[in-house]
Amino acid sequence: MTTSYPPLDLLYRTYNSLFLSLPFQHIEQTGTLLALFAQQCDNGFKAGKSPVDIVQDFWDEYYENAPLDKRNDLLFYFIQYVERQVVLFDSVEDALFEQTHDMNGPGSLRYFTDKMTASEPLRQRLLNELSDYSVRLVLTAHPTQFYPGKVLGIINDLGMAIQANQLDQIQLLLMQLGKTTFFNRSRPRPIDEAIGLGWFMEHIFFHAIPDVVYRLLTELGQEVTVFNNARLMTLGFWPGGDRDGNPNVIS
């Protein structure tokens, strides 16, 4: 059975409204003021104002009597809120990818193999090339650019819940997301980067690579069990090798 989904933006806005119903301190005020702050930033940017002036205008108009510590707290709440909105939007986009993209259009594997199999000499030439061809996907990392493992797990579960239209589960996962920190409390070591990338290897690449290779070969008419190039698609691993990425790499 095919599930019918509303447009991406509408679905995101629907789920995003759940944030305001979550039982977190200050969340309703944060969500309301964030919308006003975003509008203030947009208007100020168009008027050529500096970031300092834009923020000050916001304080003057909406938060005039608040002390400095309360203003700093509100900016921190804004960051927390936006971080989770980004995760939600990414999860909605991933869950609806097949509905919002032409899976057989230009750039897809099917589009490529259809082109290659349109001519028998071209198909044979490609198979000959693939017999000793190798592409290596190198997984690198930066200590400021990956989510902690707990956040990755929630993102993964959130995407599946959105695909299944499980509203109660989505609300529960958003609640977990609100209670889970997005940053590492200590500077990650190269081994921490490796563990983070290991999540992607286990949940994405170890499934995607065999699937891509199998589909490529079968659509080209190649018997997979007798294909001898085991290195057609391989993974490289770079945590600890990128010296300008993690200052904890000392040797």
N, C-alpha and C positions, 0 to 999 in steps of 0.2 A: 504494500500500500504506500502510495506517495503522499508525504506530508506537505501541505500547502503552507507557506510562510508569508507573513506580511513583509513589506519592503524593509531593508536593513535598518535604515534610519528610524523608522517607526518602531521596529522591534526593540532597538537599542533604547529609545526614549521610554518605552513601556517598562522595560526591566530597570532602567536607570531610576524610574520613579520609586522603585522599591527601596532605594537608599534612604529616602525620607521617612520610611516606616520602620526602619531598623532601630532597636532600642539602645542607641549609643548616645553618650553625653554630647550635647551641643550639635547633633547632626542636623536637626531641622534648621537651626539658625545658620549653620555652615552652608547648607545647600541653598538657602534663600539668599544669603549675602554673597555667596560665590557667583550666582547669576548676576547680581548687581555689580560685583567687582569686574566680572568679565565684560559687561557692557561699558563700565567706566574705562577699562583698559582699551577697548576698541575705539571709543570716542576720543580718548586722550591720544592714542597713537595717530589717529587720523588728523588730529589737531596739531600734531608735531610736538607734543609735550614729552618731557623726559620721564623715565620710569619713576624717579623720585617724586616728581610733581603729580603724576597720575595716582600713585599710592596716597600721597598727602591729600589730594582732592577727595579720594574715597573716604579717608578718615574724617575729613571736614564735613562731608555730606551725610555719612551713615554711622559713624562711630566716634563722634566728636568728643564725647565725655569719657571714653574708655581710657584707662591708664596704659602705659607702654607695654607692660607685661601681658595685658589682655589683647592688645593689638598683635603682639608677636604670637600669642597663642592662636589667634584667628588665622594668621598667615600659615601657621603650621597645620591647622585643621584643613585649610584650603588645599595644601599639598597632599595630605593624606587622602582627601576626598577625590582629587583629580587623579592620583595614582590608581585608585580603584575604579574610577570611571574608564581609564585607559584599558585596564585589564578586562572590564566588562565589554567594552567595544570590540577589543581584539577577539574575545571569546565568541561574541555574536557573529563577527565577520568570519571567523574560522568555521563556526557551526553552519553558516549559510553559504559557504564557499561554492558548493556545487549548484546552488540556486542562483547565485549572483555572477557566476562566470561560465563561459562556454567551455566545458571540459574537453571538447573535441575541436576547438578552434585553433587559430594560429598560435604556435608556441607549445601546443600539447603534444604528447607522445603519439596519440592517434593521428593527428594531423600530419606529423612527420612521417610515420610509417605508411600512411596512405600515399604520400608523395613518393616514397621510396619503392613501394610495391606496384606503382602504376606502370613501371617498366621492368621487365625481367632482368636485363643487363644491369640496370641500376641497383636492383635488389641484390643480385649476386656480388656486385662490386662492394656494396655496403657490408654484406656478410663477410667478405674477405678482409675488409678493413677492421671489422670488429674482432676478428680471430686473434689479432695481436695488439689491439688497442686497449688503453687503460686510462681511466679518468680517476683522479684522486681528490676527494672532497676533504679539505683540511679544516678541522674544527679548531678554531682559536677562541680566545676569551679575553675579556677585560674585567678587572675586579669591580668596576662600577656598572657593568652592563649585563648582569644576569640576576634573576630572581633567586631567592633562597628556595630550597627544595620543597618546603611546605607550601609556598606560594605556587610553585609549578604544579603541585598536586591538585590544588584548588582550581587553578586555571583549566587543567585537563578535565576535571570532574564538571566544572561549570559549562564547558563546551558541550559535553555529552548531555547534560541536563537541558541545555537550550535546544539541542537537536531533538530531544524527546518532548519538548514543551512541558517540562515538569516544573510548574511554577513554585510549588512548595519547596522543592529541592533547590531551585535557583535562589530563593529567598534565604534558605539555610546556608548555602555556600557564600552568598554575599555577606551574611552575618559572620561567617568564619573569616572571610576576607578582611572584614573590618577589624577583627581582633588579631590578625596576623601581621607581624611587622614585615615591611618590604625591604629593609636594609639589614646588612650584616653588622653586628655589634663590634666586630673586630675586623681588621684588614685581612682579606682572604689570602691564604697561601696558595702556591701553585697547585697543591693537592686539593684545595677547596675548589679551584677552577676546574680541575679534572673531574671531581665528583659532580659538579654542576653540569658539565658537558655529558657526563655519563647518563644523566637523566634523559637527555635528548637522544643519545645513542640507543638506550633501551626502549624508549617509548615511540621514537619516530624513525630513526635511520635503520635500525635493525628490521623494521617492518617494511619501510618504503623501498630500500635498495633491492631486496630480492623481488619485490613486486614489480619494480620498474624493469629490472633485467628480464624477468619472466615474460612480461607483456611485450617488451621490445623484441625478444627472440621469437616468441610464438606468432606475433603479428607479421614477422618477416618470414615465417614458415620454417624456422630453424628448430630442430628437435633439441629441447633443452638438455636432456640427459646425456647427449653426446657432444655438447658444446664444451670445448677444452680450455677456454680462456677464463680462468677463475679470477683474474685480476681486472676484469672489464670495468668494474666499479668498486673502488676501495675507499677506506677512510684513513685520513691522516689526523694526528692528534698533537696539538701545539701548546697546551698549558705548560708554562715554565720556559718555553723557548722564545717567547716574545718579551725581550728584556725591557722594552719601553712601555709594556702594558702593566706589569706587576712589579713594583719596586722590591718585593720580597724575593725576587729571583736574584741570588747573589753569587751564583757559580755557573 
